[in-house]
């Protein structure tokens, strides 16, 4: 059985993560498996659908373990229909590659156990199994003042072992090598991340070292760009890279200017950023780059040295 774990930072967190421990736990139960994972930290469910082609990378799997219930979507957007729509996009994409799905609902202290994303997941309960561990660790917080995490989100190593054990038992009870739908044909899909043609900048490849690789552009010393998609597209956001050498940009749409900071207190290393700009139809637009040194203080010393500031663009999300 080929299993792919896809989710947010918790999916790749730990040394090793539950995604890695899962293989040995399944083997203890007599299931021979190949297990891989792709995780992305710092983002929410509204960004994940657009990353799936890069996460799946034209591979086929018997089972996808989907960890999306730690999304902070409910903290910033209070719209159930939007949460439903983004989860629909994720599930519909995975259906295209004929894989079975298990939802793994993990605990997060600052999000209610029945938030918008969980409500969206529950609507799929008749079709896909849901392993909900939220109440287990919420009860520990209430009864023992210890929720098994390091910060309210990321599990301790002993909790990681528990999660992998519970998940392995759940998969073993729900599936066997014979019961999952095998599909090993290579399926390619339209990428919903776009960058218009640019005449300046350098090719840049972002690798988060947790299974996600995306090609984009690096801009240094370029003050502004006037760009065109070549047609009207319905755009919802922009992927970029945080890092020790980044600053910010202004996205100029007609008379509207949207400032997008690309540097924060966690920018001591390179990580994926996403700015939701609301659904809007765009063809021609302008980008003004800033290379000023931000006043934000980093939590740690930068992991790499740099001589000048740059901006890294990976793509606009289009629906």
Secondary structure, 3 states (H helix, E strand, C coil): CEEEEEECHHHHCCCCCHHHHHHHHHHHCCCCCEEEEEECCCCCHHHHHHHHHHHHCCCCCCEEEEECCCCCHHHHCCCHHHHHHHHHHHHHHHHHCCCEEEEEECCCCCCCCCCHHHHHHHCCCCCCEEEECHHHHHHHHHHHCCCCECCCCCECHHHHHHHHHHHHHHHHHHCCCCCCCCCCCCCCCCCCEECCCCCCCEEEEEECCCCCEEEEEEECCCCEEEEEEEEEEEEEEEEEEECCCCCEEEEEECCEEEEEECCCCCCCCCEEEEEEEEEEEEEEEEEEEECCCCCCCCCCCCCCCCCCCCEEEEEEEEC
